[in-house]
């Protein structure tokens, strides 16, 4: 029983730590429009679009995180409670009781994270609210634009560092799984638990390699949105295109 419970906890932990970025990719950003409505600054519009994309992508990621934490927490608390109740009249297997308490504790933490993630506003939502409040009061000037662009640049850099750190950490997970398999192959694990050790070790290796490659070789939705914003800004500032007039070829700058 303790071995099965520990395997269950390991599986739930892997599920909860799955990245949500595959579900939160906001897609390609629209190209900068040349003709903007009168009285509206294209620079301001593009920055607000980037802030909205961050808010929407973060909300999708938060929702998937809340659901995974709730499912994992409920299952862990339920299983841990069942283990404690099943061994209430037994004094022979203290390890099962300890594993049950551990499962309930981890499940409670996951459920608390789910509740917090559901009700707490994200930094992306708060940033967009601040931006819209300033815009409603017509206080968006060059300093305000530079401040929000600086926040986006900082968010992208933080996201890159977190993604890289996760990639390195998952290499450690894969190495740990390989170590479990090596111990089982060297007969350092009880014969009755050897099959479970191979299973858990293989899961850790596969999951660790998959996540390390995804994190180190990919990019987060924050990095994607900020990069596309800067690309649209660069394209809007100057776009050189051939313009033929008779036999003369000119370059026309579009701002």
N, C-alpha and C positions, 0 to 999 in steps of 0.2 A: 503493500500500500504506500509507504513513503516514497518508493522509487517512482510509482506511477504519478503520485501527486507532484513530486519535483519535476517530472517530465512535463506535466500539465502546466506548471508555473513557467518553465522555460519556454514552452510553446506560446503561452499568452504574452510573455515578455517580448518575444520576437514579433508577434502580431502588433502589439502596441507601438513598437519602435519603427514600424514600417513608415517610410517617408510618404508624405501626402502630396508631394510636388507633381506627381503624374496626373493628379486630379485637379490641380490648381493652375495649370498652364493657361494663361488668358488668351493665348493665340497671338498671331502676328499683329503688331500695332498698325493702325491705318496710316497711309502715307500723308504727309503734310499737305494740307489743302492750300492752293494758291489764292483762291478767292474766299475771303472770310467775310462774315456779315459785318456791316458798318458798325463802328464803335466797339468792336471786340478785338482784343490783342491776340494774335495767333500764338505768341509765346505763352501767354497766360492760359489759353485754351489747351495747349499741348501739355503744360505742366499739370493742369487740373485733371486731364485725361490720365496721366501717369499716376496721379494720386488715387484716382478712382479705381484704376486697374489693380493697384496694390491693395486697396481696401477689399475689392471683390475677391482677389486671389487669396488673401489672408483669411477672409470669411469662409471660403470653401475649405481651406486647409484646416481651420479651426473646427469646422463642423465634422469633418472626417476624424479629427483627433478626439473630439467629444464622444462620437459614436464608438470608436475603438476602445477608449478608456472605460466607457460605460459597460460595454459588453464584457471586456476582460475583467473589470472590477466585480460585476455581478456574478460572473461564473466563478471567480476565485473565492469570493465570500461564500457563495453557495456550497462549493465543494469543501472549503475549509470547515464550514459549519457542519456539513454531513459527516466529515471525518471525526470531529469532536463528539458529536452525538453518538456515532457508531461505537466509539471507544469510551463512552462515559462510564460503563461498568467494568472496564478492563484496566488492570494495572500492569499488564505485561509488556505493552508496546508503547513506551513513552515517546519513541521517535515519531509515531503517527500523530500523537497529540501535538508535538512540536511543529510538525509539518502543517497540521491544520491551523495552528495559530499563525504561522508564517503566511499561509495562503489568505487568511482573513485580513491580516495587517496589510499585505500588498493590495488586496482587493479594495480595502478602505481607502488607501492612497489613490488608487486609480479612479474610484468613484468621486473622491474629493476633487481631483483634477478635472473630471468631466463636468461637475457642477460649476467650478470656477471658469472653465473654458466657455461654458454656455452663457454665463451672465456677465463676465468681465469684458469691457471693451478693449479692443486691440489698439496698439500704438498707431496702426495705419488708420483706424477709424478716428482716433483722437486728432491725428495730424490733419486729416481731411476736414474735420469740423473746425479746426483752427483756421485753415486756409479759407473755407467758405465764410467764416465770420469776418475775416479781414476783407475778403472780396465784397461782401455785402455792404461793408462800410467804406468801400472804395479806397482801401489802404494798401493795395498791392502796388508797390513801387519796385525799383531795382534792388533795394536792400531786402525787401521781403522775398523777391524771386531768388536772390542769391542764398538767403537763409534756407528756404525750402529745398533748393537744389542741393545745398550742402547736406541737408538731412537725408535726401535720397542717396547721395554718394556715400554717406556714412552707413546707411542701411545696407547698401550693396556690398560694401567692404566687410561689414559684420557678417552678412549672409555667406560671403565667400569663405571667411575664416571658420565659421561654424560648419559649413559643408566640408571643408578640407579636414577639420578636426574629426568630424564623424567618419570620413573615409579612412583616416588613420586608425581610429578606434575599431572600426569593423575589420581591419586587417588583424588586430589583436583578437577579435572574436573568432576569425577563421583559424588563427594560430592556436587558440585555446581548444577549438574543436579537433584540430589535428593532434593536439596533445592527448585529448581524451581517447581518440582512436589508437594512438600509440600505446597508451597504458593498457587498453583492452587487449591489443595484439601481443603485448609482452606479459600477459597473464598476471597483471597487477590489479585486476578487477575480479571480484568474485564471479564464478562461473555462471551463477544465476542472473547476474546483472550485466553480463558481457554483451548480450544482444541489445539491451537498452543503451549501453555505453556507445556501441557502434552507431545506433540510431541517432542519439543526441549529438554525438560528435560529428556525424555526417550532416545533420541539420545545421549545426553551427558553422561548419566549413562552407557549405553552400550559401547560407544566408550571409555570412561575413564577406565572402568573395563578391557576391552579387551587389551588396550594398557599398562595399569599398569602391568597386568599379563605377557604380552609378554616381556616387558622391564625388569621386576624384575626377572623373571624366566628364561629368555633366555640369549643370548650373542650376541654381535655384530660381524660382519665379521672380524673386526680388531682383536678382542680377539681370534676368532677361528684360524685365520691364524698364529698369533704369538704363540699360544699354540701348534699348530701342528708343527711349526718350532722347538720349544724347544723339543717336543717329538721326532722328527726325529733326532735332535742332540744327545739326550740322548741315543737313540737306536743305533746311529752310533758310539758313543764313546766306548761303550762296549755292546756286545751282547753275552750272554753265552748260548751255546746250547750243548746238549748231543752229544758225538761223540764216537761211539763204535769201539773198535779195538780188535777183538777176544773176550775174556772174560773180557776185561778191559774197564771201562767207564771213559771217560775224559771230562773235560769241556774246550771248545775252545773259546778263546776271539777273537772277530772280531772288528777291529778298522777301 
